[in-house]
């Protein structure tokens, strides 16, 4: 491979494994320090309540529809469990995060059956959904809901257009099935397309959103669901070990992230494009990103990742022959150029 030039010397670690590796900014730490708190298990933390109301309003849900939880896995699990009972069937892309990276939680805890299909970019088409829906009958487990991941992690940050989502919503309505959006990185989709968050809310029965990925909060996700299912969701969160006390110190970080870190995601997208084009110029098979995730095809991904780590560049081996590189608020243009140089050298 041709090496990239222009950057010399040993550099600090450039961590492109995920947008979850960010550290709270000084201003976010100040917001944490100043947070008003209470015992959230008793429903008495005002900052948690403010975060939940804020996220609900952003997506056009009622304030009572939002529930702050520790993790994205829990947010997905709780939201989907409010739509599906044990023995229900869920349609999803075969590489969806809920299937590839959540340790079979839906099956283990929820008894939920999935019906899947492989897609080229992780995005189910309206035809895919129509084909996969099964009617209920004495001999057939009918479909209850469809799950859509926006942006799609294993699809390289691919984005559902709002027109695409509306078409699937129409199909779901015609068959009386529900729609869940795994919106862990929906903020990236919003910035990349300009689609208002309320338009995403209008096509979904439930949504999960993450505050600790591109937005840079240290921990936390929010599940959006029907207001009359919130009490059930709170109980489920407690059963899963997700009841927390003075959680306002975490909610304050989430509020700060929502107020200050959404628009700047455009910088991450620009850095991802710079990273991809730099790798392509060096002769590597990097896929052009839509958002902040760059996938790179290499013969031996674990070996390349290990060699890059020795050069202070951390990337994820996303499969035997696939690397994932994720830009975020702790990554600069200079970091991307350095990472491209190192990867060109060690691939």
N, C-alpha and C positions, 0 to 999 in steps of 0.2 A: 504494500500500500504506500502511496505517496504521503510523506509527512507534511503537516502544516508548519509554516514558519512564522516567526515574529514574536514568539513568546519563549523566553529562556529562563532557566533557573528553577529552583525548587519553590513551590507555591504552597499556601495553606490548603487544607482539604477542601475540595469541591464535592459536595454531597448531592448527587442527582438521583439517589435511590427512590425518593418519594417527596411530595410536597407536605408530608407529615413531619419532616425533620426540622422544621423551622423553630427558631427560638422567639419568645415574645419580645417585641420591641420595647425600648425604654418607656414609651408612652403607654403601651399596653400594660406594662408592669405597674405603672402609676395608677391606671384605671383599676387594676386588681387590688392594689393597696388601699384605694379609697372606696371600695365597694361596700355598700350597705348590705348586711347579710341577716339571715334568720335560718331557722331549721326547716329545710325544704320538705322533709318527710311529713311535717305538720302543715305544709303548704304556707309557710311563713317567711319565705325568703323573697324580699321585694325585688331584688335584682334578677332572680330567676324568672319571676312573673313578668318583669319588664322585657326580658329577652324573649320569652315565649310570645308575648303580645306583639313584639316587633317583627318576629319571623312570620307569625300568622298574618299580620297586616301586609307584609311584603308580597305574600303569595295570594292574598285575597281570601284567606280563611278566617273564620271567627277566632277571637282570642282564645277561647276555651278549647280550640282544636289543636293547640301546640303543646308538646311535652319535651322538655329538655332531658337528655339522657347522656350517659358517659361516652357511648361509642356509636359509630355508624352501623355496626352489625346489630346492635340492640335496637336502633331506630328502625332499620329495615324489618327486623324480626317482629317488633311490636306492631308496626303499621300493617304488615301483611297478616299478622294473626287477628287483627280486627276485621279483616276482609274474608279470611278463610278459616274454616274449622278443620280439625283433624279429619283426614280422608278427603279433603278438597284438592282440586287440581289447579295448578298455576302454570301459565305459559310464560316462558322466558327464553332469551337467547342462551345457547349452550355455554357460552363463555361469560355469562353474567357474573358480577361480583358475588351475588347471593349464592351462586353455585360453586364458583371457583375459589373463593377466598373467605367463606364464612363457616367452614368446618361442618357442613351439613346441618347447620343449626335449624333450618326449617323442617327437615325430616326428623332430626333428633328430638327437638322440643315441641314441634308443631304438628307432626304427622302429616305434612303437606307433600303431596305428589307434584312433581314438575314434569311438564311436557315441553321439550326443547327442540330447537333446530339450529344448525350452524349457519352463521352468516359471515360475510367477508369482513365486515367492519363492526360487528356487534349490534347493529341496528336492525331490529325486526321491521320488515316491510308490512304495509297493510295486507298484502296477499299472504305473507307468512302467517299473520294473525288469523285471517279468515280461514286458512287451510288447517290451522292447528286447533281451532275451537271445536270442541266436541259437545254435542247436546246431551243433556241428562236423559237417562233411560233406565229401565230395570236391569239392563245388562252393561251399561256404560257409565263410567264416572265422568260426569260432565265438567266442563271448564267453569271455574268460578271467577278467575281474575287473570290479568296479564301484567307482567312486570317489564318496565322499560328503564334502561340505565342511561342517564344523560348528564354529563358526558360518559362515554363508555371506556372504562379503564383498559381492558385487554384489547379493545378496538383502537387503542392509541389516542384516546381523548376525542373520539368521533362524536359528532353532535347531531341530535335529532332536530330538524327544522320544526317550527311550530306548525307548519302545514302538514307535515308528516304525522305529528302527534295528533292533530285534529282529525285526520283521516282514520287513525287507529281508534280514537275516542268514539267516532261515529259507528265504527264496526262493533266496538264493545257495547255501546248503547243498544244497537240493534239486537245483540245477543244477550243483553241484560247481564253483562259481566263487568267487574270493576277494573280500574286501572291504578296501578301503583308506579310511581316514578322514584327510582333510586337516584336522587339528586345530590349525591355526595359532592360532585363537582358541577352542579347546575349553575353555580356562579360563573364558571368558565364558559358554559354554553350561553348564558345571558350576555356576557361581555363580548364573546366572539360574534354573536348574531344580532345583538341589539334587541332581542326579544324581551319585553317587560316580564318580570317575574310573575306578575298576576296572570299573564296569559298561560304560563306553565301551570299555575294553580288551577286555572279553569278547565284543564283537560284531565285532571287527576282526582281520584277519590282520596288517595293518600300520597304523601311525599316524605322522603327522608332527605335532610340536608346536613352537610358536615361543616363544622366551623374550624376544624383542626387540619384541614388540607390546605388548599390554596389561600384561605383567609388568614392563616397563621396563628389561630388561637391554640393554646396548649392542649386542650381536650374538649370534647363535647360535640353532640349532634342534636338535632331537633326532629321529632316525628310530627307530621301534620296529618290529622285524621278527622273523622266526624266528631263534632263536639259531644254527641251523646255516647261516644265510645271512650271518652277520656278517662272516666273512672276505671273502666276495665283496663285501659292502657297503664294507668298508674299502678294498679294491682299487679299487672304482668311485669312491669319494671321492677317492682319490689321482689317478686318471686324470682326474677333473674339476678337479684343481687344489686340492682341499680338504684336503690334508695340512697340518697345522699343528704347530708346535713347542711352546713353552711356553703352551699354550692354557688352562692352569689359571687364568690371570688373567681370562679370559672366563667359564670355567666357574664360578668363584667368584661372579661377578655373577649367573649363572643360579641357583645354589643359594640365594643371598640372595633373589632374586626369588621363588622357589618358597616359601621360608619366610615371606616377609613381604608379598607383593603379590598373592596370589590372592584372599583374602577381601575386600580393599579394592576389587576390581573392581565390587562392588555400588555404590560411590560413582560410578563411571563410568556405570553404567547409570542411576542416579538423575539424574545431570547430563544424560545424553542425553535422558531424558524431559522434564526441565525445558527444555532447549533446544528440543525438538520442540513442546511446548505453548506456549512463548513465541513461536515462529515461527507456529504456527497461530493464536494470538491476534492476531498482527499481520497476518493475512490471507494468509500464505504456505502453499503446499501441501507441508507437511512430513509425512512418514509417521511414524507412531508406532513407536518402536523397541522391539525385544525386548531388545537388549543395548546396545552402545556406539556404534552406527552410525546416523546420521540421514540419510536421503535426502530431498532437497528438489527438487521439480519447478519449474523456472523456464524462461522462454522462451529465454534465451541464457546457458547456464551459464558458458562461458569469460568472457564480458563481465562477468557478475555477480561471478565469482571475482576478476577483475582489479580491479574497483571496490572489492570488500571488502578486497583486499590493500592498496590505497591508504589504507584506514582501519585498517590494522594487524590485520586479521582474515584469516587464511589458511584457505581451504577448497579442496577438490578439485573441478574440473569432471570429473564422472564420465561424461559424455556430452554431446551437444549441448544437452540440456535437463534435465540432472540434476546436482545438487551432492551431494557426500558430505561429511559432517561427522562426525568421530570424536573422542569424548571419551577422556581418558586421565589418568594420574596427575599431569600437569603442568597440568591444566585444572580450574579451580574453578567453583563456582556463579556467582560474580561474572563470570568469563570467559564463561560461557554466556549470561548475560543481556546482556553487552556485545555478544557475537557476534550474538545475535538482533536487538538494536537496529540494529547496522550493516547486517545483511543485509536487514532490513525497509526500511532507507533506500535501499539501492543496488539492490535487486531490481526 
